[in-house]
């Protein structure tokens, strides 16, 4: 659906600009409004090149943020699975409690957290099950070398998981500030207006349509690509989804079944506490 609406938006914008070009062409002089076409083309080249360099640099940074969010989600899911294994070497009571809280953590990432990231409302809120695991761990008192080793390993994995979560939610509220959007759309408007002055009634209509339509399509597609990278989470083609955490939860369930461990997590399917 996102791809469909994007195509409709690009075609609609191109239609409007080409119709405007044809309308201006009807009253334009032969040879366009510029008496010196080479000089006008040189000025247009400077404007277009500056816009392309700026837009390309921003897209590169936005893609880097997109890839960081994807890598963070995958790392977080892997570490949650590893912590389930580590939890089994904790003291008996804490092992079951920590395992249940880890499952609830994963469910909350898939359910409530991902929906909040898609809506851009996650903000600086913490995962409640991360806090619950911290409180549970405070009561753990290792009594053997194995439990002490598991305790130390758990602390390392917790640090890695928290860093991965930070990377995952980094771009949830958009990484491009509004002044930059204002600059991009202003320059786009300048380019379109500049293109209208190339209207030439001596040229064929199809040539004028191609001239304006190609520029419009290219700029519109690049801006839509930037919008896509600025909001990477959600549903739709190419969007980041909780696939890695869902896969990790399925693997955890299979491992618990193989180990014949019966678990009753203190949460529902969306990770909400009972």
For each residue, the residues with C-beta under 8 A, 3 or more apart:
1: 4 5 236
2: 5 6 228 236 237 239
3: 6 7 236 237
4: 1 7 8
5: 1 2 8 9
6: 2 3 9 10 224
7: 3 4 10 11
8: 4 5 11 12
9: 5 6 12 13 220 224
10: 6 7 13 14 217 220 221 224
11: 7 8 14 15
12: 8 9 15 16
13: 9 10 16 17 216 220
14: 10 11 17 18 212 213 216 217 220
15: 11 12 18 19
16: 12 13 19 20
17: 13 14 20 21 192 195 212 213 216
18: 14 15 21 22 208 209 212 213 216
19: 15 16 22 23
20: 16 17 23 24 196 212
21: 17 18 24 25 195 196 199 208 209 211 212
22: 18 19 25 26 205 208 209
23: 19 20 26
24: 20 21 27 28 196 199
25: 21 22 28 199 200 201 203 205 208
26: 22 23 201
27: 24 201
28: 24 25 32 33 199 200 201
29: 32 33 200 201
30: 200 201 202
31: 34 35 37 200 202
32: 28 29 37 40 197 198 199 200
33: 28 29 197 198 199
34: 31 37 39 40 197 198
35: 31
36: 39 40
37: 31 32 34 40 41
38: 41 42
39: 34 36 42 43
40: 32 34 36 37 43 44 197 198
41: 37 38 44 45
42: 38 39 45 46
43: 39 40 46 47 194
44: 40 41 47 48 191 194 195
45: 41 42 48 49
46: 42 43 49 50
47: 43 44 50 51 187 190 191 194
48: 44 45 51 52 191
49: 45 46 52 53
50: 46 47 53 54 187
51: 47 48 54 55 184 187 188 191 219
52: 48 49 55 56
53: 49 50 56 57
54: 50 51 57 58 183 184 187
55: 51 52 58 59 184 222 223 226
56: 52 53 59 60
57: 53 54 60 61
58: 54 55 61 62 176 180 184 226
59: 55 56 62 63 222 225 226 229
60: 56 57 63 64
61: 57 58 64 65 175
62: 58 59 65 66 175 176 226 229 230
63: 59 60 66 67 229
64: 60 61 67 68
65: 61 62 68 69 170 171 175 229 232
66: 62 63 69 70 171 229 232 240
67: 63 64 70 71
68: 64 65 71 72 167 170 171
69: 65 66 72 73 167 168 169 170 171 172 232 233 240
70: 66 67 73 74 232 240
71: 67 68 74 75 167
72: 68 69 75 76 163 164 165 166 167 168 169 170
73: 69 70 76 77 164 168 240 242 244 245
74: 70 71 77 78 244
75: 71 72 78 79 160 164 167
76: 72 73 79 80 109 161 164 165 168 244 245
77: 73 74 80 81 106 244 245 247 248
78: 74 75 81 82 244 248
79: 75 76 82 83 157 160 161 164
80: 76 77 83 84 102 105 106 161 245 248 252
81: 77 78 84 85 248 251 252 255
82: 78 79 85 86 157
83: 79 80 86 87 98 102 154 157 158 161
84: 80 81 87 88 99 102 103 252 255 256
85: 81 82 88 255
86: 82 83 89 90 150 153 154 157
87: 83 84 90 94 95 98 99 102 150 154
88: 84 85 95 99 259 261
89: 86 95 146 147 149 150
90: 86 87 94 95 98 140 142 147 150 151 154
91: 94 95 140 141 142 143 147
92: 95 96
93: 96 97
94: 87 90 91 97 98 136 137 139 140
95: 87 88 89 90 91 92 98 99
96: 92 93 99 100 263
97: 93 94 100 101 136
98: 83 87 90 94 95 101 102 133 136 137 154
99: 84 87 88 95 96 102 103 256 261 263
100: 96 97 103 104 263 264 265 266
101: 97 98 104 105 129 132 133 136 265 266
102: 80 83 84 87 98 99 105 106 129 133 252
103: 84 99 100 106 107 249 252 263 265 267
104: 100 101 107 108 129 132 265 266 267 271 273
105: 80 101 102 108 109 127 129 130 133 271
106: 77 80 102 103 109 110 245 248 249 252 271
107: 103 104 110 111 249 265 267 268 269 270 271
108: 104 105 111 112 113 127 128 129 267 270 271 272
109: 76 105 106 113 114 127 242 245 271
110: 106 107 113 114 242 245 246 249 270 271
111: 107 108 114 115 269 270 271 272
112: 108 115 116 270 271 272
113: 108 109 110 116 117 122 127 169 271
114: 109 110 111 117 118 233 241 242
115: 111 112 118 119
116: 112 113 119 121 122 125 172
117: 113 114 120 122 169 172 233 234
118: 114 115 233 234 235
119: 115 116
120: 117 172 173 174 231
121: 116
122: 113 116 117 125 169 172 173
123: 173
124:
125: 116 122
126: 130 131
127: 105 108 109 113 130 131 165
128: 108 131 132 273
129: 101 102 104 105 108 132 133 267 271
130: 105 126 127 133 134 161 162 165
131: 126 127 128 134 135
132: 101 104 128 129 135 136
133: 98 101 102 105 129 130 136 137 158
134: 130 131 137 138
135: 131 132 138 139
136: 94 97 98 101 132 133 139 140
137: 94 98 133 134 140 151 154
138: 134 135
139: 94 135 136
140: 90 91 94 136 137 151
141: 91
142: 90 91 147 148 150 151
143: 91 147
144: 147 148
145: 148 149
146: 89 149 150
147: 89 90 91 142 143 144 150 151
148: 142 144 145 151 152
149: 89 145 146 152 153
150: 86 87 89 90 142 146 147 153 154
151: 90 137 140 142 147 148 154 155
152: 148 149 155 156
153: 86 149 150 156 157
154: 83 86 87 90 98 137 150 151 157 158
155: 151 152 158 159
156: 152 153 159 160
157: 79 82 83 86 153 154 160 161
158: 83 133 154 155 161 162
159: 155 156 162 163
160: 75 79 156 157 163 164
161: 76 79 80 83 130 157 158 164 165
162: 130 158 159 165 166
163: 72 159 160 166 167
164: 72 73 75 76 79 160 161 167 168
165: 72 76 127 130 161 162 168 169
166: 72 162 163 169 170
167: 68 69 71 72 75 163 164 170
168: 69 72 73 76 164 165
169: 69 72 113 117 122 165 166 172
170: 65 68 69 72 166 167 175
171: 65 66 68 69 174 175 230 231 232 233
172: 69 116 117 120 122 169 233
173: 120 122 123
174: 120 171 230 231
175: 61 62 65 170 171 230
176: 58 62 180 181 226 230
177: 180 181
178: 181 182
179: 182 183
180: 58 176 177 183 184
181: 176 177 178 184 185
182: 178 179 185 186
183: 54 179 180 186 187
184: 51 54 55 58 180 181 187 188 223 226
185: 181 182 188 189 223
186: 182 183 189 190
187: 47 50 51 54 183 184 190 191
188: 51 184 185 191 192 219 223
189: 185 186 192 193
190: 47 186 187 193 194
191: 44 47 48 51 187 188 194 195 215 219
192: 17 188 189 195 196 212 215 216
193: 189 190 196 197
194: 43 44 47 190 191 197 198
195: 17 21 44 191 192 198 211 212 215
196: 20 21 24 192 193 199 212
197: 32 33 34 40 193 194
198: 32 33 34 40 194 195 211
199: 21 24 25 28 32 33 196 208
200: 25 28 29 30 31 32 203 208
201: 25 26 27 28 29 30
202: 30 31
203: 25 200 207 208
204: 207 208
205: 22 25 208 209
206: 209 210
207: 203 204 210 211
208: 18 21 22 25 199 200 203 204 205 211 212
209: 18 21 22 205 206 212 213
210: 206 207 213 214
211: 21 195 198 207 208 214 215
212: 14 17 18 20 21 192 195 196 208 209 215 216
213: 14 17 18 209 210 216 217
214: 210 211 217 218
215: 191 192 195 211 212 218 219
216: 13 14 17 18 192 212 213 219 220
217: 10 14 213 214 220 221
218: 214 215 221 222
219: 51 188 191 215 216 222 223
220: 9 10 13 14 216 217 223 224
221: 10 217 218 224 225
222: 55 59 218 219 225 226
223: 55 184 185 188 219 220 226 227
224: 6 9 10 220 221 227 228
225: 59 221 222 228 229
226: 55 58 59 62 176 184 222 223 229 230
227: 223 224 230 231
228: 2 224 225 231 232 238
229: 59 62 63 65 66 225 226 232
230: 62 171 174 175 176 226 227
231: 120 171 174 227 228 234
232: 65 66 69 70 171 228 229 239 240
233: 69 114 117 118 171 172 239 240 241
234: 117 118 231 239 240 241
235: 118 239 241
236: 1 2 3 239
237: 2 3
238: 228
239: 2 232 233 234 235 236
240: 66 69 70 73 232 233 234
241: 114 233 234 235
242: 73 109 110 114 245 246
243: 246 247
244: 73 74 76 77 78 247 248
245: 73 76 77 80 106 109 110 242 248 249
246: 110 242 243 249 250
247: 77 243 244 250 251
248: 77 78 80 81 106 244 245 251 252
249: 103 106 107 110 245 246 252 253
250: 246 247 253 254
251: 81 247 248 254 255
252: 80 81 84 102 103 106 248 249 255 256
253: 249 250 256 257
254: 250 251 257 258
255: 81 84 85 251 252 258 259
256: 84 99 252 253 259 261 262 263
257: 253 254 260
258: 254 255
259: 88 255 256
260: 257
261: 88 99 256
262: 256
263: 96 99 100 103 256
264: 100
265: 100 101 103 104 107
266: 100 101 104 273 274
267: 103 104 107 108 129 270 271 272 273 274
268: 107 271 272 274
269: 107 111
270: 107 108 110 111 112 267
271: 104 105 106 107 108 109 110 111 112 113 129 267 268
272: 108 111 112 267 268
273: 104 128 266 267
274: 266 267 268
